[in-house]
Amino acid sequence: MIEAGYELDDKFIGAHHQPVTLMDLVCDQGAEVDRLLRHTGLFYHEVAAGRALASPRQYLQLIHNARRLYPEPELSFLHGQRLFPGHYGAVSALLGNAPDLGLALAVFESAQSLISPLLTTRVARAGDYCCVQWLDACGAGDEYRFLVETMMAGLASVTRWLSGERLPWIFQFSYPRPAYPEQYRVHLGSDLHFDAHMDAMLLPAGYLDRPWPRASATARALALRDCENDLARLGFRTSFIQALYDYLRQRVREPVSLEQAASALGASPATLKRRLRRQGTHFQQLLDRARKHEALHLLQLHGYSNDQVARHLSFNDPTNFRRSFKRWTGLTPSACRRLLARTLDRPDPSARSDEGAC
Amino acid sequence: MIRMLHLHRWKILAVATLANLVLLANLAAGDPKGLEEIAWLDIAGEGGAALLAFLWLGLILNSRPSGRVTNYLVAGLTGIFIAYWQDVLDEVIRLPEAVVWDHWVESGAMPLGMVLLTLGIYHWQREQLAINEQLRRRERIFREHRSFDRLTNLTSAPYLRRQLAMELGEAGRAVTLMMLDVNRFDHVRRQLGSRDADRLLQELAELLLLNLRQDDLLCRYAGDRFAVVLPGTGEREATLLAGELIAAVDHFAFKTRQGETRLQRLDVGLATARGDEPDALIERANQDLEARREQPAPA
């Protein structure tokens, strides 16, 4: 089965929650609220009364307007730093009372529609590293990089606040080095890797269960119950695209067809195609994304060899795998492994075997 | 973007009235020409010149506060505009031979306007020199108005990189780059709130400027991190200067909106140029700052 998920035009984001944080930030810099809300379909008196629900599309339009009115590259980082734990009801209490990093990340993963409606989070623990990956929830288009900057700054800031220490995150970005690296350097940290095929934050796994000082167990238990009620009322935890991606990722060893995915959804293939098109993607793109991310995880974090990855992904022969991998990333598996090994400061495993041969 | 025009309501009204009076005087004294008599090329040329003079007037008014220099510039440009305006009207209205004042408007307003404009530009230059003196330590060598940071009015990181490229190009001169940031600013921002935290950065910028030498340059790198270019300065001298800045910030009692005092500490990193590129020098200074930040403060 595929979990229920929201789409670009579903109205469920409290406009007085995260969107207001951005509105306040931009209006503090002298922008007019009417211009900020132009074409969003939101009205200030409804937002201020706490009644307005926004769709992801409306929130994205607000971000688009905010970037035009305050065209400084620091905007996303400042927005992120103001987001969490926030005042978004039960989910903020749940995050603010997380007893350790592992459970804080679990809030982002399992209550994603409440805490991060535009980017989804997937956490993987592999070997001695924990990898927090950020994915486009429902078609962010041109605002995607802004969202990555926002959420990474947000997570880095809130975990520093709750843990009381600066966590040594390693940051990995799918896009090239931007024209304003200083913002990344100061707001995120020194360990930055661009052109690295995934938008992810990595940390030694030992940090996951170190106890944090601020948590209250009772407050957390209450917040957890309320949060589950909120999610049940919404009817979804994550986006439709993410739910389908998760389904494909779980079945990454057995190639899934469009027809199979459609029947798992209880819909016709034509309906599935239409729903995906509405959010600017298509089935093959999602399937490729799921397989690419699986391959990158296996190469970088589990230390698989190229052949092992190819077998894991059910490729019949290594040449085929190399060709597909090159289509996904623009690199050969070996070149990509070297690149990713550098991210983790690890000696390149293939280089080691070369030395052995000498 | 209309920013300053509201300061000059009376000047705008005066220019409009003057232009209207000239028009009315022409209409009262003469008759409109027939279409076949009008030299369209002359109208385009003289009308274009009048339009441009009017545009200059608008740009000047919108960019300047009231004052002596502004008055000279406006009076001068008004003279030029009126002279061209009369020129245009001559093309469409025939005045009787007996009328001579139109020549006075044309030939008198132009040189008078030129003289006043010259006077205005002369004083403008004097004023600019005074402003340059005030801007020292905020900019060096070249000016780029797009690179000012909105919050602190300091120059930003792109300016720093270009500035360093020029400084490092001069062979044989020691340059040290200092990076500064507020210890645990992330916590400070959460505790103070965004507005007070922003004001803290503004006031810190002023405080740092007060403690720098005439030739030093202060930039806002990003967030709470500032960069100081120290030309002609080696590592030892830079360390002394860094100590002075740390001491100044240690004794800076910032007041929140509630009137509470909030003290903070500065983290500092230094890098002296050894033939590196700007980016490499910035990177070394950042690394130095981050390495020192990890060490516990001396008791």
Interface residues (C-beta under 8 A of the other chain):
Chain A: L25 D28 Q29 E72 E74 F77 L78 Q81 R82 S157 R160 W161 Y180 E182 Q183 R185 V186 H187 S190
Chain B: R150 A157 D181 D186 H187 R189 R190 S194 R195 D198 Y221 A222 G223 D224 R225 I282 N286 Q287 E290
